Amino acid sequence: MEKVLKFFSAIFALIMAFCGSGQCEMGLKAPEEDVIRIMSYNVRYNAWERGKIVPQLIADYMPDSVGVQECEALWYYHMKAFLPEYGIEGVGRLTGTKGGLSGEMSAILYRKDKYKVVDSDTFWLSETPDRISKGWDAQKNRICTWVILENLETGEQYAHVNAHLDHQGEQARINGLKLVLEKANSFDMPTVITGDFNFEKGTELYSEFAKAGFTDTQDVAPDTMTGKTYHGYNGGEEGLPIDFVMINSKITDAKTYKIIRDTVDGQYISDHYPIYSDMVF
């Protein structure tokens, strides 16, 4: 274990040295003033060859907060190094800790220049959500991280809930979504839900969002897009999303919903397209 920690520490030091060379840029496609941008992004667990590219995309679009999925230890270090303007909340699904061999995080990044964390936590999508565990027929441990952010200037708060449901277990998806929605409905404030839910828009399980009082920003934003969000590095537009940005009734002005189909040298950055929605609370 000591060798593993030393290895990751060395990697982190190299990343920091590179980032300090002035090659990190921020805010190239920043949101308009007074608009809150919420992003969801499954970054794909293997970080080696994409270590700077994924954080750079987040930096370019400059979301107020972004829920990332499959954020393993290397991603955690990359995000901290290449996104110094962002704080990061979350723990790994295997150990309940950060870094090392903690496993994938369903982490939430937020702009430190604009917000402070009022409260945050992570729970497991299982029969014992307060303990490290695997639920129902899931193939893997699955978790949900939430955070309450307070605007440093106005004092206004919102809650961001971010999850990654199991890709195989049907009961795990059904019951996991129920836990996510219960937590999201416990906040008496503007609340957003992001995540990779591993079920398509329009399915029976998808309808549970509306039953719980949450609206898909893709449906209500006047400036919107259609198409799939998972593409397996093959690109394309035809299909239905499995990644969503949902809002509760305290958010009534979703302005845009975008699927980011950017490539680098013709290659897709992840096997999912990131998505974001601009809104006013």
BANU-287858 format. One record per residue (C-alpha): x, y, z; residue number from 1; residue in three letters. Coordinates in steps of 0.05 Angstrom, whole numbers, plus 5000, padded with zeros to 4 digits. Layout:
BANU-287858
    u    v    w  nr rest
    X    Y    Z NUM  ALA
...
end
This chain:
BANU-287858
    u    v    w  nr rest
 5000 5000 5000   1  MET
 5058 5047 5017   2  GLU
 5087 5036 4948   3  LYS
 5020 5051 4915   4  VAL
 5013 5116 4954   5  LEU
 5084 5137 4935   6  LYS
 5069 5121 4862   7  PHE
 5007 5165 4861   8  PHE
 5044 5220 4898   9  SER
 5097 5219 4844  10  ALA
 5045 5223 4790  11  ILE
 5011 5281 4825  12  PHE
 5077 5318 4830  13  ALA
 5089 5310 4755  14  LEU
 5019 5335 4740  15  ILE
 5028 5396 4784  16  MET
 5094 5412 4751  17  ALA
 5062 5409 4682  18  PHE
 5002 5450 4703  19  CYS
 5047 5503 4733  20  GLY
 5080 5513 4665  21  SER
 5024 5559 4643  22  GLY
 4990 5509 4596  23  GLN
 4924 5509 4634  24  CYS
 4871 5556 4607  25  GLU
 4804 5573 4637  26  MET
 4737 5600 4615  27  GLY
 4742 5595 4539  28  LEU
 4667 5581 4533  29  LYS
 4644 5609 4599  30  ALA
 4570 5619 4615  31  PRO
 4538 5688 4613  32  GLU
 4537 5730 4676  33  GLU
 4482 5711 4727  34  ASP
 4472 5644 4691  35  VAL
 4486 5580 4730  36  ILE
 4515 5524 4688  37  ARG
 4507 5452 4712  38  ILE
 4546 5397 4677  39  MET
 4546 5321 4678  40  SER
 4605 5281 4651  41  TYR
 4623 5207 4653  42  ASN
 4698 5214 4644  43  VAL
 4712 5140 4633  44  ARG
 4756 5107 4686  45  TYR
 4822 5101 4649  46  ASN
 4857 5168 4655  47  ALA
 4927 5156 4628  48  TRP
 4925 5183 4557  49  GLU
 4870 5235 4571  50  ARG
 4897 5264 4635  51  GLY
 4895 5337 4615  52  LYS
 4843 5335 4560  53  ILE
 4782 5320 4603  54  VAL
 4798 5373 4656  55  PRO
 4811 5422 4599  56  GLN
 4742 5411 4571  57  LEU
 4711 5425 4639  58  ILE
 4755 5487 4645  59  ALA
 4734 5511 4575  60  ASP
 4659 5508 4591  61  TYR
 4668 5532 4663  62  MET
 4607 5501 4697  63  PRO
 4587 5526 4766  64  ASP
 4586 5453 4787  65  SER
 4596 5388 4749  66  VAL
 4578 5318 4769  67  GLY
 4630 5269 4743  68  VAL
 4624 5193 4741  69  GLN
 4679 5140 4740  70  GLU
 4726 5189 4775  71  CYS
 4779 5139 4798  72  GLU
 4840 5159 4838  73  ALA
 4880 5183 4778  74  LEU
 4823 5227 4756  75  TRP
 4818 5255 4826  76  TYR
 4892 5276 4822  77  TYR
 4885 5302 4751  78  HIS
 4824 5344 4770  79  MET
 4859 5375 4829  80  LYS
 4921 5391 4788  81  ALA
 4889 5417 4724  82  PHE
 4829 5451 4755  83  LEU
 4857 5493 4812  84  PRO
 4796 5539 4809  85  GLU
 4752 5480 4828  86  TYR
 4740 5444 4893  87  GLY
 4720 5371 4892  88  ILE
 4673 5332 4938  89  GLU
 4665 5257 4940  90  GLY
 4696 5191 4961  91  VAL
 4712 5126 4927  92  GLY
 4660 5071 4926  93  ARG
 4708 5017 4951  94  LEU
 4736 5050 5014  95  THR
 4697 5114 5027  96  GLY
 4762 5153 5022  97  THR
 4798 5195 4969  98  LYS
 4855 5174 4924  99  GLY
 4897 5111 4926 100  GLY
 4856 5048 4914 101  LEU
 4790 5080 4936 102  SER
 4753 5063 4872 103  GLY
 4710 5106 4828 104  GLU
 4679 5170 4855 105  MET
 4614 5202 4834 106  SER
 4647 5268 4851 107  ALA
 4621 5339 4846 108  ILE
 4667 5396 4826 109  LEU
 4648 5468 4842 110  TYR
 4678 5537 4829 111  ARG
 4716 5559 4891 112  LYS
 4715 5632 4869 113  ASP
 4640 5633 4871 114  LYS
 4616 5582 4923 115  TYR
 4631 5552 4990 116  LYS
 4609 5482 5012 117  VAL
 4555 5485 5066 118  VAL
 4547 5409 5071 119  ASP
 4562 5346 5031 120  SER
 4562 5271 5037 121  ASP
 4564 5206 4998 122  THR
 4518 5146 5007 123  PHE
 4518 5077 4976 124  TRP
 4461 5054 4930 125  LEU
 4445 4992 4971 126  SER
 4404 4965 5027 127  GLU
 4455 4997 5075 128  THR
 4468 5065 5044 129  PRO
 4509 5091 5103 130  ASP
 4560 5035 5096 131  ARG
 4608 5012 5041 132  ILE
 4565 4961 5005 133  SER
 4538 4933 4940 134  LYS
 4462 4934 4931 135  GLY
 4412 4884 4905 136  TRP
 4434 4853 4838 137  ASP
 4487 4905 4822 138  ALA
 4552 4883 4792 139  GLN
 4592 4937 4829 140  LYS
 4587 4983 4888 141  ASN
 4548 5045 4867 142  ARG
 4547 5112 4903 143  ILE
 4514 5180 4902 144  CYS
 4548 5244 4925 145  THR
 4511 5308 4943 146  TRP
 4533 5378 4961 147  VAL
 4500 5443 4983 148  ILE
 4535 5503 4953 149  LEU
 4527 5575 4977 150  GLU
 4541 5635 4933 151  ASN
 4596 5676 4966 152  LEU
 4566 5742 4944 153  GLU
 4490 5731 4950 154  THR
 4484 5676 5001 155  GLY
 4438 5637 4955 156  GLU
 4443 5562 4960 157  GLN
 4430 5502 4916 158  TYR
 4438 5427 4922 159  ALA
 4473 5384 4871 160  HIS
 4462 5309 4872 161  VAL
 4505 5265 4828 162  ASN
 4499 5189 4817 163  ALA
 4520 5131 4774 164  HIS
 4471 5073 4772 165  LEU
 4492 5001 4758 166  ASP
 4498 4980 4686 167  HIS
 4473 4908 4696 168  GLN
 4427 4901 4756 169  GLY
 4355 4921 4742 170  GLU
 4334 4919 4815 171  GLN
 4396 4959 4832 172  ALA
 4376 5013 4783 173  ARG
 4304 5015 4808 174  ILE
 4322 5018 4881 175  ASN
 4383 5061 4870 176  GLY
 4343 5114 4834 177  LEU
 4292 5113 4891 178  LYS
 4347 5129 4941 179  LEU
 4375 5185 4896 180  VAL
 4306 5217 4888 181  LEU
 4291 5211 4963 182  GLU
 4356 5248 4979 183  LYS
 4343 5301 4925 184  ALA
 4273 5314 4952 185  ASN
 4300 5324 5022 186  SER
 4329 5392 5003 187  PHE
 4283 5452 5009 188  ASP
 4321 5494 4958 189  MET
 4337 5494 4883 190  PRO
 4363 5423 4869 191  THR
 4396 5392 4809 192  VAL
 4408 5318 4795 193  ILE
 4462 5295 4747 194  THR
 4489 5227 4730 195  GLY
 4498 5167 4686 196  ASP
 4434 5128 4700 197  PHE
 4444 5071 4651 198  ASN
 4372 5074 4627 199  PHE
 4346 5112 4567 200  GLU
 4301 5173 4565 201  LYS
 4228 5153 4558 202  GLY
 4233 5086 4594 203  THR
 4189 5067 4653 204  GLU
 4245 5080 4702 205  LEU
 4258 5148 4670 206  TYR
 4186 5168 4687 207  SER
 4204 5164 4761 208  GLU
 4239 5231 4755 209  PHE
 4174 5266 4738 210  ALA
 4136 5228 4791 211  LYS
 4186 5255 4842 212  ALA
 4178 5326 4816 213  GLY
 4240 5332 4773 214  PHE
 4242 5358 4702 215  THR
 4291 5342 4647 216  ASP
 4326 5406 4624 217  THR
 4328 5377 4554 218  GLN
 4253 5383 4551 219  ASP
 4242 5453 4580 220  VAL
 4302 5493 4555 221  ALA
 4283 5534 4493 222  PRO
 4354 5525 4466 223  ASP
 4361 5449 4467 224  THR
 4390 5390 4430 225  MET
 4372 5317 4419 226  THR
 4412 5254 4412 227  GLY
 4448 5201 4452 228  LYS
 4498 5214 4506 229  THR
 4534 5146 4507 230  TYR
 4570 5131 4442 231  HIS
 4626 5082 4460 232  GLY
 4680 5125 4426 233  TYR
 4642 5118 4360 234  ASN
 4609 5186 4359 235  GLY
 4543 5198 4325 236  GLY
 4479 5232 4346 237  GLU
 4421 5184 4334 238  GLU
 4394 5152 4397 239  GLY
 4371 5170 4467 240  LEU
 4409 5198 4527 241  PRO
 4425 5159 4590 242  ILE
 4458 5220 4623 243  ASP
 4413 5274 4650 244  PHE
 4410 5343 4683 245  VAL
 4346 5345 4723 246  MET
 4317 5404 4762 247  ILE
 4264 5411 4815 248  ASN
 4205 5460 4815 249  SER
 4246 5514 4850 250  LYS
 4285 5523 4785 251  ILE
 4237 5550 4733 252  THR
 4283 5581 4681 253  ASP
 4326 5530 4644 254  ALA
 4354 5568 4585 255  LYS
 4397 5517 4548 256  THR
 4412 5443 4544 257  TYR
 4474 5422 4505 258  LYS
 4508 5357 4486 259  ILE
 4582 5371 4478 260  ILE
 4609 5331 4419 261  ARG
 4679 5362 4418 262  ASP
 4737 5320 4394 263  THR
 4813 5327 4399 264  VAL
 4851 5309 4336 265  ASP
 4788 5274 4312 266  GLY
 4785 5230 4374 267  GLN
 4728 5231 4424 268  TYR
 4748 5252 4494 269  ILE
 4706 5199 4531 270  SER
 4657 5144 4514 271  ASP
 4601 5191 4538 272  HIS
 4586 5261 4513 273  TYR
 4586 5311 4570 274  PRO
 4522 5351 4576 275  ILE
 4505 5416 4609 276  TYR
 4446 5462 4623 277  SER
 4447 5537 4635 278  ASP
 4394 5562 4683 279  MET
 4373 5619 4728 280  VAL
 4348 5604 4798 281  PHE
end
